[in-house]
Amino acid sequence: MDEQANSGASDAGDAPGIFVGGNAYGHVVCGDHNIVFNADGGSIVNVATPRPEVVRRERIRLQPRRQNAPLGRDEDLAALRKAVRSSDIVQLYGPSGVGTSTLLRQFAGAEPAVGAGVVYLDARGREVTDLAQEIFEACYRSDVPYAPAANELRRLMVGVDVTVCLDNADLTGEHIQALADYAPAASFVLASHERTLQGLDGTAIAVDGLCESAAMALLSRELPELQDDERAAASKLWSATGGRPLLLLRAAAFARNSGSASHLPRPGDVPDLVPLLLDQCGTTAEAVLKLLATLDATLTPADIGALTGADKALCEELARLGLLIADERGYRCAADAVAAVSNKWNKPFPIDRVCGHYIDWTARPTTEPEQVAARSAALEQAVELAHAAGHDALAVRLARAAAPKLAASRHTDAWARMLGLGWQAAHSAGDKRAEAYFLHEEGVRSLVRGRYVVGALLLAEAIHLWRKLQDAHSVGAAQHANQLLPNMATSPIPAHGAPLTPASHMANLAPVHHTAVIVTPPPLPPTPVPPSTTPSLPHSAVPGTGARSPGAGSNAPGASGKAGGAAGKAATSAPHAATPVVSSAATSTASSAAGAAAGSAAVAKFIAIAAVLIGVVFGPKILDAITKELNQPSPNDLSGVWVTPAGTVKITSQGSGSYGLDECGTTLTFSGGAGTFEGTVPIHNLSEGSCGSRIGTARLTITISSDGRSATVEEGTPILDGGSLSRASCSVCGSWTRPS
C-alpha cells in the first residue's frame, strides 16, 4: 500500500461519525460534538467543527507479508480466482491446520483478481463495525483520523471496487451480509473454519488436506534426509493426518528433534503430537507457551520478550514446530495447543506480571493509540483474568490506562468492552472514583452514538458518584454533556423486555468469561392475551394453487415446474420474503404479545426507578424528553411488536443497528437505518410441515414511516437452491403497524 492506512472502528447505526485529533488525551470529534479526553476525571463534550473531508486513495494495496508458495495448492488457487470473478462473496472453509489462511494469503499477496485493489485483514476477535472501519481507512485518507457513521460509510464506499480478504473470519452468515452491505461494490474472500454462507449469495469452497504427492514434498522439504525406504511410513502418516499441513509439520518437527527422519511418529501417535513436542521444550519455551495460552491472543515479539526473555528466533522455532501461529501482528498459541499447554503446566502465566507490563507500556506517551488497539484482545483478557483472580486494583489500573487510547484509535467497540471490564473490576474493588470514570466515559460514548436514554442514565449515575467524591470538575463535565439530550427525539430506545440500569448496561459491555453478578429490578409478569388464529408460518411454501394469504402483498414472480423437481407433486407456493418469527410453532402470537406487554411494563418500571436520579441531575425537561422517547416509536428502531397481515411478530434488538426474528430455531437478522431495514430470509416447503426444508431465500425490505408507527414490507425475487416453483407468495408482506 502506498500510504499508511489508519486502524479503527466505527459504531453501527445512524450515530454521528468520529474523528480524532491529537494524542490519546486530546480530542475526539463525533459528528457535531467534540470530546476532550481526561484520563483522570470524565471527558468533556462541546460543539465541534464540521467533519473532515476524505480522499479516496489512488492505489489500494494492503497486503500480507510475502510467503513461499504453498505446496500442492495450484488447483485450489485457480478455483478461488475463478470463484472471485463470478461471486461477490467467497468463503474458504476447513478445519484448523488445513491451510485456509495460507491459501488466502497467497491469493491476497498477488495482484487482485478483480477490482482496483486488495485489502487483507485479520478478522480474529474483530466485530463487523471494526472491520468495516478498517476497510474504509484502507481505501480513504483524510487530514485527521476519521470514523464516519454507518450511513456515511456506506455512501463513501459506493463504487469502491476492491477485493477484501479476511483471514480467521469465523463470522455468521448475518454478519457476513452486514459487512458486505458496508461496501456494496467490493468482493469479499473469507477464510474460516466452518461454512456459514447458507442462505447468502456467494460461493463456498471446502479446503481439503494436501494430496499425497504434495504431502511427500512437504515432508521432504522439512526432512531432507528422508530416504526412499521411509516413504511407506510417510505415506501412512499422510493418511492419518488427512493431509493437513500443520499436522505434517508437527510430525516432521518431532522426527527432526529426535535426530532422524526414521523417527517419524506412527499414525496412531498423531493425536499426541502436541504433548510429545511440549516434552521437548525448554524453560524459556515453556514460559512463552504458557503466556500465549493464558491470554489466548496474539502478542508481538517485543511483548513476549519483555515478559519471558525469549527472542524472536525462539518464537519462529516454536512456530516451525506447529505450536505457535505467526501472523501480521506477532504470535499466538495454536488453537489445539492451548488445552495441551494448560494440561501439562497447570499453573497459568502470572497475570500480575502481564498487567504490570501493559500498564507501564500503555501509559507511555510514545505508545500510539493504534498500537494499543492492535493489542486490544490481549489487554481485555489481561483485565478480565486479573479481575477473576482477585487483582482488581491491577485490572482497574490497566483498564484506565488503555481506555482513552482505545477511544483515540477509533476502535469504539474495543473501547466499550474495556470500559465494561474496568467498571466490573472497580465495582468489585469498591473503587468509586474508577466506577464514576467508567460510567462517565460510557455515558459520553453512548451519547455520541445517539443512544441518549442510555447516555443520560449513565451520566446521571456518574454525576451522583462524582458529587459524593466532591469532584466539581467532573460533575461539571457530565452536566455539560446534557447539551446533547434535547435532540433525543429520534434516538434508538432500549430493547423491549429488559430493565435498564447502569450496572446491567456496563456488565453487558464486557466479555462474558467472568461476568459479575449484577442485581437488576425484576420485570413485571406478562399480561395474558387471547391466542391468535393466524396461520403459523406466513412465509413457508405450501402445496396447492399458490393462493395468497389474506392481506398479503403482491405475488412475487416464480418459475414454472414442480417444487424441488419432485415428479408428481403439487405446485408449491412460497411466501419467500415473509418475515420469520411470526406466530410459528416455536414462537406463538400469544407469547410475542405477552413478551411485548412484559417489555412495556419493564420500560415503565425503568422510568419509575430512574426518574428521581435523572430528574435531580438533568431536570424535568430532560426527564420528560426521556419518557417521551421511551413511549414514542422511532423510524430508526425496528424492535418491538408489529401487527402484520398474517399475525403478530416480535423483533428484538441485537445492538449495533441489528435486529433479530426467531423462526424454526433460527434467528434471522435485519440491519439498516434511516427508516429502512433489510434481511435475507428462507423459503420453506410447507408440504413438509410448518418448518419444512429450506428451498431457497429472498430479500425482505422493511420501510418504516416517519412517525415510526407503520411500515411497508416488500419482498425480493426468490433465489432457489434447486428445482422451481409454480407460484411464490409472501403472506406478511404489505402494511405493518405497531400497536398503541
Secondary structure, 3 states (H helix, E strand, C coil): CCCCCCCCECCCCCCCCEEEECCCCCEEEECCEEEECCCCCCCEEEECCCCCCEEECCCEEECCCCCCCCCCCHHHHHHHHHHHHHCCEEEEECCCCCCHHHHHHHHHHCCCCCCCEEEEEECCCCCHHHHHHHHHHHHEEECCCEECCHHHHHHHHCCCCCEEEEECCCCCHHHHHHHHHHCCCCEEEEEECCCCCCCCCCEEEECCCCCHHHHHHHHHHHCCCCCHHHHHHHHHHHHHHCCCHHHHHHHHHHHHHHCCHHHCCCHHHHHHHHHHHHCCCCHHHHHHHHHHHHHCCCECHHHHHHHHCCCHHHHHHHHHCCCEEECCCCEEECHHHHHHHHHHCCCCCCHHHHHHHHHHHHHCCCCCHHHHHHCHHHHHHHHHHHHHCCCHHHHHHHHHHHHHHHHHCCEHHHHHHHHHHHHHHHHHHCCHHHHHHHHHHHHHHHHHCCCHHHHHHHHHHHHHHHHHCCCHHHHHHHHHHHHHHHHHHHCCCCCCCCCCCHHHHHHHHCCCCCCCCCCCCCCCCCCCCCCCCCCCCCCEEEECCCCCCCCCCCCECCCCCCHHHCCCCCCEECCCCCCCCECCCCCCHHHHHHHHHHHHHHHHHHHHHHHHHHHHHHHHHHHHHHHHHHHCCCCCCCCEEEEECCEEEEEEEEECCEEEEEECCEEEEEEEECCEEEEEEEEEEHHHCCCCCEEEEEEEEEEECCCCCEEEEEECCCEECCCCCCEECCCCCEEEECCC
